[in-house]
Amino acid sequence: MLRFFKKYYPIRNLFFVAGEGIFIFLSALAAVLIIFGRSELILDDWLLLKVFLITIVCQVCLYYNDLYDLRITESYNELGVRLLQALGFAAILLAFVYMLFPQVIIATGTFIVSICFVMFLIVSWRFLYSIILNRGIFNQKIVLLGSGQVVKDIKTEIQSKKDCGYSIELEVPEKTEEDNSADPGVMATMGQNQFEGLSEMLLGHKIEKVVVGFREKRHILPTRELLRCRVEGIDIIDGYDFYENLTGKLTVAALNPSWLIFSGGFQKSRARRILKRSTDLILSVVMLIFCMPVFFITAVLIKFESKGPIFFSQERVGEKGRTYLVHKFRSMVADAEKQSGPVWAQTDDERVTRVGRFIRQWRIDELPQLWNVLKGEMSFVGPRPERKFFVEKLEEILPFYTIRFTVKPGITGWAQVSYGYGASVEDALEKLNYDLFYIKNMSVPMDLMIVLQTIKIVLFSKGAR
């Protein structure tokens, strides 16, 4: 397993993406050889780098068109449509690159010919990969030890994601009056008071990892058996740690406070704070300058369509619980909550104007928050700021909600790119799971990854309301 930003990714996923890149590279190279012959390899010293440029552009377009989300491209019809769209975008993007840098052009017709090879090779490669996923080839065998809520959550996640890289070989619940057997469909069940023989059973099944998630560890944890497994090379991992690494979020509803206290993360050194603040300052100044034309056009359109102010300012709760005014372009009719009071925005909200719907779709309404970032009230990346009215209610319902206020709120965040918009207490709970994961593992490289994913969401207008 590979681990990026405290999240595990199967090594085979890396081979999958790399293999696809190799096929694109070979397709473009084959197109050159077919059109011009081997002489082109000798005459053009930069040919391989030019082909590599085509490969990079194509894979970026594949990523931004969700072709690496196997849940979306499970259907071959959907795969074909998205693949054609991605290659079309790649052709347009390459055309712009060639206009700016004519010296990187390979030759007319090369890209068109290579598309035929790319379509065939990528579909064949993905067909082979789907067989590997369906049969669980190269999956890491794990045992779920215990029957706590975190174990049930882990089981659900693994069963819903074919490409997670794990397969549940055994379930071993603790023996209770309520539970005398594991859930149906598991390979084997064991539930002895002292878990005698557990280590022999795991070694016999060639288990590589044991995930421990008891309802109550006192007087139950089979220390001797687990120690023997550990010295035999079997990885023993706490259920909360495994769930965090598997999903990129925490499980607040089932979380034990002691795990938060003793787990790693939550590093907020002075150096990290200075680096994050410096990045925010530079980006906010640059974007405010470059976005001035967008500010002007948006302001004119808002004023032209409806009466009321151009900007919408509202009190939000920020770092350390301090309140501040967040600024956005007004996307609703003036005094939208005069009758209803504070409510979450809904899909196809009637209060949203025509201009408002457009600027929400492309996240233009969020741009004035750059001023909040410049002032130090917000960061580019962080938990989304919430209104005090909702904060007071959510603090009473959701455990650990106040941890969100240990960092600055952000224009975008891990919860926004992973879950999207939320308009209920259930959504707030799920977004809190992601927010706490970010706060626990935050870093500048992770912020960069979130910004890149945000660009993808904005380009394809996902999640706006």
RARAKA-V840052 format. One line per field, one symbol per residue. phi: phi as a letter, one per 40 degrees, with the letter a starting at -180 (. if undefined). psi: psi as a letter, one per 40 degrees, with the letter a starting at -180 (. if undefined). burial: + if it has 9 or more other C-alpha atoms within 8 Angstrom, else -. Layout:
phi->???
psi->???
burial->???
This chain:
phi->.bbbfgbcbcccccccccccccccdccccccccccbgccccccbcbdcccccccccccccccccbgcbccccccccccccccccccccccccccccccccbdccccacgcccccdcccdccccccccccccccccgcgcccbbcbhbcccccccccccccbcbcgbbccabbcccbccbbacccgccabaacdbfcgccccccccfcbabbbaccaccgbdcdcccccccccgccbbcdcccccccbgacbdcbccdcccccccgfcbcccccccccccccccccccccccdccdccccccccccachccbbbacbcbcggccaccbaccbbccfcbcccgcaccbcfccccccccccccdbgcccdccdcccccgcbbcbicccbcddcdccccccbcgcccdccbccbcbacccccbgcbbaccccccccdcccccccbcacdcdcccccccdccccbfcgcb
psi->iihhffhhhidddddddddddddddddddddddddeaedddddhdedddddddddddddddddeffeegeddfdhdddddddddddddddddddddddddgdeehcihedddddddddddddddddddddddddefheihhihhhifidddddddddddehdfdeihhdihgiihiddheiiiieidiihgidefhedddddddefhdhhhhgidhdhedhgddddddddeeehhhiiddddddddefiigddehhdddddeiaafhfidddddddddddddddddddddeddddddddddddddiiiidihhihihahfeiiihihihheiiifdedddahiiiihfheehiddddddddefddedeedddddeediidhiihiiiddddddddddhiededdeeiiiidiidddeddaiifiddddddddddddddddeiiddddddddddddddddefiei.
burial->-----+++++--+--+---++-+++-+++++++------+------+--+++-++++++-+++-+++----++----++--++-+++-+++-++--++-----------++-+++-+++-++--+---+--++--+---++++++++++++++++-++---+-++++++++++++---+--+---+--+++---+---+--++---++++++++-----+----++-+++---+++++++-+++++++++++--+---+------------++-+++--++--++-++---------++-+++------+-+--+++++----+-++++++++--+---------------++-+++-++++++++++++++++--+++++++++-++--+--++--+--+--++-+++++++++++-----+---++++++++++++++++---++--++-++-+++--+--++
